[in-house]
Amino acid sequence: MQDVEKIAIPNSRDVARRVLQIEGRALLALGDDLPADFGDAVELILKTSGRLIVSGIGKSGHIGRKIAATFASTGAPSFFVHPSEASHGDLGMITPQDICLIISNSGETSELGDIIAHCGRLFVPIIGISSHADSTMMRAARLRLTLPDLPEACSIGMAPTTSTTLTLAMGDALAIALMELRGFKREHFHSYHPGGKLGAQLLKVAQLMHAGEAVPCVPEAMAIPEAIEEMSARGFGIVGLVDGQGRLVGVITDGDLRRNLHRLMEPAATAVTVATRNPAVVSPDTLAVEALALMNARKVGAVFVTDANRLPIGILHIHDCLRAGVL
């Protein structure tokens, strides 16, 4: 019997390394030679009074959905329109005030024809992303973001890999450039991401603190038993001491009381006698995650919230942060 020819089984780590290196080199090549229309594309999106409509089919469609989501989450109204659905009524979602970002690696995707024609009728500007500058789609586009025509990372050179990575990166570059030009900040980001862990990390102290009568504060000259009574009544394990102008000058915690047991019964002792002077405080605009880090670093369970004049306006307990998912 003839020996059966053995088939070499590739090492998966070697394959992964090759794929990542191919795609990594492609991204570096794109970064070194950005399309000439990139800056104009960002400016066009920045100045539009409408929305950014993203469209593509197949793998380009999957990438397009993510690009639209990135734009929307960073403050640029955007959504994805599927080419087939567009041909059956969803063209009405595209208005003359909008811009279309159309994705096709070949630039010859027939399903995009109706969207391209609709944009032409309404004079909606098209930004095209493709590896083929002279394709039908790119000729119809006002601005052309031509990607380098580089080999796909798969061994047969057909599965969309390098091309989709480049397209996704181009979408990210557009969104982040636009985001920075618009002065988009962390607080804006939170308004679009109120849920989940990301939303929790962007919460501010003002959104979690206890205010008004819940804030445990007493005059610095108050007798110690009365200060302890106030601390116990509020349930935060801490009481703030204020001077004659209402400014926070110290705090008393359970730990302060334990450390100063020998002084509690002194005849002349007042609240300030056993207090921690000039305690760490936070402002209402401080991120809750930063306030939590401060409490952990100081090994305290609560922190006072003060204004610019060090007047206490709230108190934040570590449990408030944990309940909100701030970790």
C-alpha atoms as one frame of an Amber mdcrd trajectory, in Angstrom:
protein
   0.000   0.000   0.000   1.154   3.498  -0.755   1.815   5.758   2.181  -0.896
   8.343   2.692   0.584  11.826   2.298   0.675  13.541   5.633  -0.893  16.987
   5.894   1.039  19.486   7.973  -1.056  20.925  10.773  -0.268  24.586  11.344
   0.602  25.868  14.792  -2.250  28.128  15.905   0.083  30.551  17.685   2.153
  30.953  14.551  -1.001  31.618  12.537  -2.204  34.202  15.052   1.174  35.923
  15.071   1.207  36.090  11.269  -2.324  37.492  11.082  -1.640  40.180  13.671
   1.625  41.180  12.052  -0.010  41.485   8.612  -2.850  43.592   9.965  -0.516
  45.615  12.169   1.708  46.521   9.214  -1.395  47.511   7.253  -2.516  49.873
  10.014   0.930  51.462  10.171   0.883  51.919   6.402  -2.521  53.648   6.645
  -1.274  55.893   9.438   1.780  56.872   7.409  -0.290  57.732   4.334  -3.755
  58.971   5.323  -6.180  59.632   2.449  -5.926  63.190   1.162  -9.652  63.760
   1.807  -9.514  62.763   5.488  -9.417  66.315   6.881 -12.187  67.467   4.541
 -14.322  64.495   5.595 -13.994  65.429   9.269 -14.871  69.065   8.495 -17.890
  68.019   6.432 -19.267  65.878   9.262 -18.500  68.611  11.790 -20.494  71.219
   9.879 -23.507  69.137   8.920 -26.868  70.051  10.450 -28.162  66.524   9.947
 -27.017  63.011  10.758 -24.233  60.777   9.546 -25.827  57.813   7.766 -23.560
  54.772   7.470 -24.221  51.978   5.012 -22.540  48.846   3.735 -23.352  45.181
   3.213 -21.757  41.938   4.330 -18.639  42.400   6.442 -18.598  46.081   5.499
 -22.080  46.339   6.974 -20.948  44.820  10.272 -18.069  47.287  10.433 -20.421
  50.103   9.434 -22.745  49.369  12.351 -19.864  49.691  14.761 -18.669  52.931
  13.159 -22.174  54.431  13.398 -22.381  53.381  17.046 -19.007  54.992  17.800
 -20.069  58.284  16.225 -23.378  58.267  18.102 -21.746  57.508  21.441 -19.307
  60.388  21.028 -21.952  62.998  20.324 -22.333  62.878  16.533 -25.894  61.784
  15.570 -25.440  58.702  13.425 -27.169  55.459  12.522 -26.776  52.537  10.142
 -29.046  51.926   7.150 -28.929  48.489   5.555 -28.767  48.742   1.725 -31.448
  46.092   1.173 -33.828  47.710   3.653 -33.100  51.070   2.041 -34.369  49.714
  -1.261 -37.632  48.750   0.426 -38.548  52.006   2.120 -35.689  52.984   4.409
 -34.365  55.495   1.876 -36.855  57.810   3.566 -34.515  57.838   6.574 -31.972
  59.827   4.561 -32.744  63.549   4.311 -31.079  66.395   2.366 -29.460  67.612
   5.618 -27.583  64.334   6.116 -24.248  62.908   5.005 -23.743  59.310   3.888
 -20.653  57.299   4.761 -20.730  54.325   2.395 -18.393  51.363   2.797 -17.443
  48.843   0.112 -14.009  47.301  -0.186 -14.449  46.694  -3.911 -16.515  49.802
  -4.512 -18.712  47.780  -6.891 -21.315  46.376  -4.482 -24.520  46.355  -6.512
 -26.816  46.526  -3.463 -25.537  50.057  -2.745 -26.869  51.380  -6.039 -30.199
  52.639  -4.701 -28.602  54.539  -1.806 -26.045  56.137  -4.130 -28.782  57.167
  -6.576 -30.973  58.523  -3.756 -28.082  60.621  -2.432 -27.537  61.965  -5.923
 -31.175  63.047  -6.254 -31.159  64.840  -2.885 -27.623  66.218  -3.236 -26.611
  64.332  -0.089 -22.801  64.245   0.029 -21.221  60.807   0.056 -18.007  59.918
   1.850 -16.728  56.660   0.405 -14.416  54.124   2.069 -12.925  51.602  -0.347
  -9.652  50.055  -1.427 -10.358  50.950  -5.061 -10.204  54.657  -5.837 -11.592
  54.322  -9.366 -14.577  52.150  -8.453 -18.194  53.062  -9.214 -18.936  53.983
  -5.610 -15.831  56.117  -5.197 -16.544  58.009  -8.414 -19.963  58.898  -6.992
 -18.493  60.079  -3.689 -17.721  63.704  -2.945 -14.880  62.683  -0.622 -12.845
  59.517  -0.996 -11.126  57.730   1.865  -9.101  55.247  -0.127  -7.548  52.447
   1.894  -4.276  50.790   0.874  -5.024  47.734  -1.269  -3.075  45.236   0.834
  -3.344  41.421   1.069  -5.942  39.928   3.376  -4.471  38.143   6.374  -6.009
  34.748   5.610  -3.942  32.072   3.853  -6.166  32.066   0.738  -6.294  35.850
   0.532 -10.095  36.047   0.371 -11.640  36.339   3.855 -12.149  40.021   4.749
  -9.556  40.571   7.472  -6.996  43.244   6.671  -9.576  45.261   4.742 -12.143
  45.228   7.566  -9.491  46.096  10.147  -8.426  49.097   8.064 -12.046  50.190
   7.603 -12.793  49.962  11.314  -9.643  51.909  12.138 -10.559  54.584   9.596
 -13.973  54.928  11.225 -12.353  55.268  14.648  -9.943  57.897  13.317 -12.836
  59.933  11.893 -14.891  59.685  15.090 -12.046  60.592  17.443 -10.840  63.468
  15.267 -14.398  64.819  15.236 -14.762  64.230  18.967 -11.655  66.268  19.771
 -12.560  69.078  17.383 -15.961  69.362  19.089 -14.377  69.502  22.548 -16.179
  66.353  23.651 -15.362  65.699  27.343 -15.860  63.009  29.963 -19.044  64.599
  31.258 -20.506  64.603  27.743 -19.530  60.958  27.365 -21.469  60.045  30.504
 -24.674  61.527  29.123 -24.509  58.951  26.304 -23.395  56.090  28.575 -25.531
  56.302  31.722 -25.778  52.549  32.215 -23.395  49.758  33.081 -19.894  49.926
  34.494 -18.808  52.670  32.116 -21.631  54.898  33.290 -20.734  54.210  36.922
 -17.130  55.230  36.335 -18.312  58.598  35.018 -20.677  59.444  37.866 -19.872
  62.587  39.816 -19.911  63.016  43.567 -22.873  65.410  43.322 -24.981  62.574
  41.902 -24.334  60.262  44.867 -23.756  62.471  47.918 -26.148  63.101  50.788
 -26.997  66.777  51.216 -29.042  69.145  53.359 -30.017  67.981  56.821 -28.373
  64.603  56.237 -24.902  66.187  56.488 -23.576  65.600  60.038 -21.950  68.858
  61.163 -21.565  70.494  64.598 -19.717  73.573  65.931 -16.076  72.868  66.741
 -16.588  73.975  70.360 -19.486  71.559  70.994 -19.189  69.162  73.914 -17.929
  65.741  72.942 -21.041  63.787  74.084 -23.272  65.986  71.918 -20.952  65.577
  68.928 -21.040  61.803  69.391 -24.822  61.920  69.568 -24.956  63.765  66.212
 -22.519  61.293  64.646 -24.618  58.338  65.817 -27.878  59.900  64.633 -26.695
  60.384  61.039 -25.221  56.893  60.706 -22.139  57.744  58.612 -19.588  57.040
  61.332 -18.278  60.575  61.055 -19.201  64.104  62.078 -17.808  67.345  60.675
 -16.701  70.298  62.787 -17.289  73.817  61.502 -15.944  77.166  62.652 -17.877
  80.389  63.177 -18.066  80.998  59.419 -19.413  77.498  58.776 -16.168  76.223
  57.235 -15.139  72.613  57.752 -12.101  72.581  60.053 -12.062  68.971  61.230
 -13.849  65.664  61.526 -14.400  63.086  64.221 -14.607  59.435  63.229 -15.053
  56.241  65.218 -11.315  55.808  64.924 -10.651  59.247  66.412 -12.801  58.354
  69.416 -10.959  55.066  70.002  -7.577  56.754  69.703  -8.565  59.466  72.190
 -10.442  57.493  74.848  -8.193  58.930  77.556  -9.206  62.501  76.607 -12.956
  62.088  76.278 -13.644  62.742  79.964 -11.311  65.718  80.366 -13.323  68.652
  81.797 -12.121  71.132  79.166 -12.383  68.730  76.229 -14.526  69.767  73.281
 -15.189  68.177  69.933 -12.135  69.779  68.362  -9.931  68.221  71.076 -10.202
  64.760  69.533 -10.758  65.759  65.901  -8.662  65.176  62.831  -7.820  68.682
  61.615  -8.009  69.801  57.962  -9.435  66.519  56.632  -9.352  65.585  52.953
 -12.461  66.743  51.099 -13.843  66.504  47.570 -15.839  68.868  45.395 -19.262
  68.005  43.957 -17.710  67.866  40.465 -15.169  65.220  41.487 -15.664  61.863
  39.769 -17.042  59.305  42.199 -14.300  56.871  41.232 -11.710  59.452  42.315
 -13.504  60.036  45.613 -13.564  56.276  46.205  -9.831  56.089  45.546  -9.278
  58.859  48.096 -11.337  57.032  50.730  -9.425  53.824  50.097  -6.076  55.612
  50.292  -7.022  57.345  53.570  -8.713  54.211  54.928 -11.891  56.123  55.738
 -15.513  55.219  55.092 -16.828  58.651  54.186 -15.639  62.012  52.902 -17.154
  65.476  53.131 -18.090  67.414  50.017 -17.291  71.127  50.211 -17.560  74.161
  47.982 -14.720  76.507  47.029 -14.937  78.208  50.444 -14.719  74.863  52.282
 -18.347  75.070  53.342 -19.727  71.505  53.727 -22.532  70.832  51.244 -22.666
  67.050  51.307 -21.175  63.789  52.459 -20.289  60.717  50.401 -20.116  57.283
  52.013 -18.150  54.422  50.512 -21.349  52.353  50.400 -22.936  54.973  48.125
 -20.180  54.336  45.589 -20.421  50.564  45.839 -24.208  50.577  45.424 -23.814
  52.652  42.260 -21.287  50.185  40.831 -18.290  52.488  41.242 -15.298  50.180
  41.683
